Amino acid sequence: MEERCRVLVFSLDGKVSIVTGGGRGIGQAIAVGLAQVGSKVVVVSRTVSELEETCGRVREEGRDALAVVADVSRREDVHNVVATTLDKFERVDVLINNAGITPPASAPEDLPPHEWERTLAINLSGAWWFCQEVGRASMIPRRQGKIVNITSIDAYRPWPTILHYNVSKAGLTMLTKALRWNGPSTTYRSTPWGRA
């Protein structure tokens, strides 16, 4: 059996992580990496076979895995993922908003309304709904947790033919900054989104 050399730079032993878009690619690598540092992993994807593969790899690392089929563009699916996670593990410590699509290229004047709406629903609204659900249900009451939103260089590098993708990733970048902001408002500072 091949031996793997790892440098453990931090530990998530006993923690619970949700990874959206975890069925393949970057999301699968993140899910396995979280397992390697000790986390239980909830893998979210629309495709059952991909979920099973990722969960199998997480379990090979000796960690609990939970597969949840969901479409992040559907708010009720997002709610179900968080509720299912809490039923199984009773907490969420880490949220990785990785789910996203790179839509078909289109000249701005020819961009179909459904492609605009679909891109923003998956790349931006889905991430926001997960932040809100996880924040309310686990992180804010416990005053702890980490959220990582996977964005893109295309949030800063506009291309007219993927205008909808640019906007979705720029929005996700600003969402991340806005949730992290530590401003002077007493009302704001009384909530756990920023550093009180």
Contacts in CASP RR format, 6 or more apart in sequence:
PFRMAT RR
TARGET T0000
AUTHOR 0000-0000-0000
METHOD contacts of the structure
MODEL  1
MEERCRVLVFSLDGKVSIVTGGGRGIGQAIAVGLAQVGSKVVVVSRTVSE
LEETCGRVREEGRDALAVVADVSRREDVHNVVATTLDKFERVDVLINNAG
ITPPASAPEDLPPHEWERTLAINLSGAWWFCQEVGRASMIPRRQGKIVNI
TSIDAYRPWPTILHYNVSKAGLTMLTKALRWNGPSTTYRSTPWGRA
6 36 0 8 1.000
8 37 0 8 1.000
9 37 0 8 1.000
10 37 0 8 1.000
11 37 0 8 1.000
11 38 0 8 1.000
12 34 0 8 1.000
12 37 0 8 1.000
12 38 0 8 1.000
12 39 0 8 1.000
12 93 0 8 1.000
12 94 0 8 1.000
13 37 0 8 1.000
13 38 0 8 1.000
13 39 0 8 1.000
14 38 0 8 1.000
14 39 0 8 1.000
14 40 0 8 1.000
15 38 0 8 1.000
15 39 0 8 1.000
15 40 0 8 1.000
15 93 0 8 1.000
15 94 0 8 1.000
16 39 0 8 1.000
16 40 0 8 1.000
16 41 0 8 1.000
16 42 0 8 1.000
16 85 0 8 1.000
16 89 0 8 1.000
16 91 0 8 1.000
16 92 0 8 1.000
16 93 0 8 1.000
16 94 0 8 1.000
17 31 0 8 1.000
17 34 0 8 1.000
17 39 0 8 1.000
17 40 0 8 1.000
17 41 0 8 1.000
17 42 0 8 1.000
17 92 0 8 1.000
17 93 0 8 1.000
17 94 0 8 1.000
17 95 0 8 1.000
17 96 0 8 1.000
18 41 0 8 1.000
18 42 0 8 1.000
18 44 0 8 1.000
18 81 0 8 1.000
18 82 0 8 1.000
18 85 0 8 1.000
18 92 0 8 1.000
18 94 0 8 1.000
18 95 0 8 1.000
18 96 0 8 1.000
18 130 0 8 1.000
18 134 0 8 1.000
19 27 0 8 1.000
19 30 0 8 1.000
19 31 0 8 1.000
19 34 0 8 1.000
19 41 0 8 1.000
19 42 0 8 1.000
19 43 0 8 1.000
19 44 0 8 1.000
19 96 0 8 1.000
19 98 0 8 1.000
20 44 0 8 1.000
20 45 0 8 1.000
20 70 0 8 1.000
20 72 0 8 1.000
20 81 0 8 1.000
20 96 0 8 1.000
20 97 0 8 1.000
20 98 0 8 1.000
20 99 0 8 1.000
20 126 0 8 1.000
20 127 0 8 1.000
20 130 0 8 1.000
21 27 0 8 1.000
21 43 0 8 1.000
21 44 0 8 1.000
21 45 0 8 1.000
21 72 0 8 1.000
21 98 0 8 1.000
21 99 0 8 1.000
21 100 0 8 1.000
22 28 0 8 1.000
22 30 0 8 1.000
22 31 0 8 1.000
22 43 0 8 1.000
22 44 0 8 1.000
22 45 0 8 1.000
22 50 0 8 1.000
22 51 0 8 1.000
22 54 0 8 1.000
22 98 0 8 1.000
22 99 0 8 1.000
23 31 0 8 1.000
23 43 0 8 1.000
23 45 0 8 1.000
23 47 0 8 1.000
23 50 0 8 1.000
23 51 0 8 1.000
23 53 0 8 1.000
23 54 0 8 1.000
24 45 0 8 1.000
24 50 0 8 1.000
24 53 0 8 1.000
24 54 0 8 1.000
26 98 0 8 1.000
26 150 0 8 1.000
27 54 0 8 1.000
27 96 0 8 1.000
27 98 0 8 1.000
28 50 0 8 1.000
28 53 0 8 1.000
28 54 0 8 1.000
28 57 0 8 1.000
30 96 0 8 1.000
30 98 0 8 1.000
31 41 0 8 1.000
31 43 0 8 1.000
31 54 0 8 1.000
31 57 0 8 1.000
31 58 0 8 1.000
31 65 0 8 1.000
32 54 0 8 1.000
32 57 0 8 1.000
32 58 0 8 1.000
32 61 0 8 1.000
33 61 0 8 1.000
34 41 0 8 1.000
34 94 0 8 1.000
34 96 0 8 1.000
35 41 0 8 1.000
35 57 0 8 1.000
35 58 0 8 1.000
35 61 0 8 1.000
35 62 0 8 1.000
35 63 0 8 1.000
35 65 0 8 1.000
36 61 0 8 1.000
38 61 0 8 1.000
38 63 0 8 1.000
39 63 0 8 1.000
39 93 0 8 1.000
39 94 0 8 1.000
40 63 0 8 1.000
40 64 0 8 1.000
40 65 0 8 1.000
40 66 0 8 1.000
40 89 0 8 1.000
41 55 0 8 1.000
41 58 0 8 1.000
41 63 0 8 1.000
41 64 0 8 1.000
41 65 0 8 1.000
41 66 0 8 1.000
42 65 0 8 1.000
42 66 0 8 1.000
42 68 0 8 1.000
42 81 0 8 1.000
42 84 0 8 1.000
42 85 0 8 1.000
42 88 0 8 1.000
42 89 0 8 1.000
43 51 0 8 1.000
43 54 0 8 1.000
43 55 0 8 1.000
43 58 0 8 1.000
43 65 0 8 1.000
43 66 0 8 1.000
43 67 0 8 1.000
43 68 0 8 1.000
44 51 0 8 1.000
44 68 0 8 1.000
44 70 0 8 1.000
44 72 0 8 1.000
44 81 0 8 1.000
44 99 0 8 1.000
45 51 0 8 1.000
45 54 0 8 1.000
45 67 0 8 1.000
45 69 0 8 1.000
45 70 0 8 1.000
45 99 0 8 1.000
46 69 0 8 1.000
46 70 0 8 1.000
46 71 0 8 1.000
47 69 0 8 1.000
48 67 0 8 1.000
48 69 0 8 1.000
51 67 0 8 1.000
51 68 0 8 1.000
51 69 0 8 1.000
52 67 0 8 1.000
54 65 0 8 1.000
54 67 0 8 1.000
55 65 0 8 1.000
55 66 0 8 1.000
55 67 0 8 1.000
56 65 0 8 1.000
58 64 0 8 1.000
58 65 0 8 1.000
59 65 0 8 1.000
64 89 0 8 1.000
66 84 0 8 1.000
66 85 0 8 1.000
66 88 0 8 1.000
66 89 0 8 1.000
68 80 0 8 1.000
68 81 0 8 1.000
68 84 0 8 1.000
68 85 0 8 1.000
70 77 0 8 1.000
70 78 0 8 1.000
70 80 0 8 1.000
70 81 0 8 1.000
71 77 0 8 1.000
72 78 0 8 1.000
72 99 0 8 1.000
72 100 0 8 1.000
72 122 0 8 1.000
72 126 0 8 1.000
72 127 0 8 1.000
72 129 0 8 1.000
72 130 0 8 1.000
73 118 0 8 1.000
73 121 0 8 1.000
73 122 0 8 1.000
73 125 0 8 1.000
73 126 0 8 1.000
75 125 0 8 1.000
75 126 0 8 1.000
75 129 0 8 1.000
78 126 0 8 1.000
78 129 0 8 1.000
78 130 0 8 1.000
78 133 0 8 1.000
79 129 0 8 1.000
79 133 0 8 1.000
81 130 0 8 1.000
81 133 0 8 1.000
82 92 0 8 1.000
82 130 0 8 1.000
82 133 0 8 1.000
82 134 0 8 1.000
82 137 0 8 1.000
82 138 0 8 1.000
83 137 0 8 1.000
85 92 0 8 1.000
86 92 0 8 1.000
86 137 0 8 1.000
86 138 0 8 1.000
91 138 0 8 1.000
91 142 0 8 1.000
92 134 0 8 1.000
92 137 0 8 1.000
92 138 0 8 1.000
92 139 0 8 1.000
92 145 0 8 1.000
93 138 0 8 1.000
93 144 0 8 1.000
93 145 0 8 1.000
93 146 0 8 1.000
94 145 0 8 1.000
94 146 0 8 1.000
94 147 0 8 1.000
94 148 0 8 1.000
95 130 0 8 1.000
95 131 0 8 1.000
95 134 0 8 1.000
95 139 0 8 1.000
95 146 0 8 1.000
95 147 0 8 1.000
95 148 0 8 1.000
96 148 0 8 1.000
96 150 0 8 1.000
97 126 0 8 1.000
97 127 0 8 1.000
97 130 0 8 1.000
97 131 0 8 1.000
97 147 0 8 1.000
97 148 0 8 1.000
97 149 0 8 1.000
97 150 0 8 1.000
97 172 0 8 1.000
98 150 0 8 1.000
99 122 0 8 1.000
99 126 0 8 1.000
99 127 0 8 1.000
100 122 0 8 1.000
100 123 0 8 1.000
101 118 0 8 1.000
101 119 0 8 1.000
101 122 0 8 1.000
101 123 0 8 1.000
102 162 0 8 1.000
102 165 0 8 1.000
103 115 0 8 1.000
103 118 0 8 1.000
103 119 0 8 1.000
103 162 0 8 1.000
103 164 0 8 1.000
103 165 0 8 1.000
104 115 0 8 1.000
105 161 0 8 1.000
105 162 0 8 1.000
106 112 0 8 1.000
106 115 0 8 1.000
106 161 0 8 1.000
106 163 0 8 1.000
106 164 0 8 1.000
107 160 0 8 1.000
107 161 0 8 1.000
108 160 0 8 1.000
108 163 0 8 1.000
111 163 0 8 1.000
111 164 0 8 1.000
115 164 0 8 1.000
116 164 0 8 1.000
119 164 0 8 1.000
119 165 0 8 1.000
119 167 0 8 1.000
119 168 0 8 1.000
120 164 0 8 1.000
120 167 0 8 1.000
120 168 0 8 1.000
122 168 0 8 1.000
123 165 0 8 1.000
123 168 0 8 1.000
123 169 0 8 1.000
123 172 0 8 1.000
124 168 0 8 1.000
124 171 0 8 1.000
124 172 0 8 1.000
124 175 0 8 1.000
127 149 0 8 1.000
127 172 0 8 1.000
127 175 0 8 1.000
128 175 0 8 1.000
131 147 0 8 1.000
131 149 0 8 1.000
131 175 0 8 1.000
131 179 0 8 1.000
134 147 0 8 1.000
138 145 0 8 1.000
139 145 0 8 1.000
139 147 0 8 1.000
139 192 0 8 1.000
140 191 0 8 1.000
140 192 0 8 1.000
140 193 0 8 1.000
143 192 0 8 1.000
147 176 0 8 1.000
147 179 0 8 1.000
149 172 0 8 1.000
149 173 0 8 1.000
149 175 0 8 1.000
149 176 0 8 1.000
151 169 0 8 1.000
151 172 0 8 1.000
151 173 0 8 1.000
151 176 0 8 1.000
152 165 0 8 1.000
152 169 0 8 1.000
154 162 0 8 1.000
154 165 0 8 1.000
154 166 0 8 1.000
154 169 0 8 1.000
155 166 0 8 1.000
155 169 0 8 1.000
155 170 0 8 1.000
155 171 0 8 1.000
155 172 0 8 1.000
155 173 0 8 1.000
156 170 0 8 1.000
156 173 0 8 1.000
157 166 0 8 1.000
158 166 0 8 1.000
159 166 0 8 1.000
179 193 0 8 1.000
179 194 0 8 1.000
180 193 0 8 1.000
180 194 0 8 1.000
181 188 0 8 1.000
181 194 0 8 1.000
182 189 0 8 1.000
182 194 0 8 1.000
182 195 0 8 1.000
183 189 0 8 1.000
183 194 0 8 1.000
188 194 0 8 1.000
189 196 0 8 1.000
190 196 0 8 1.000
END
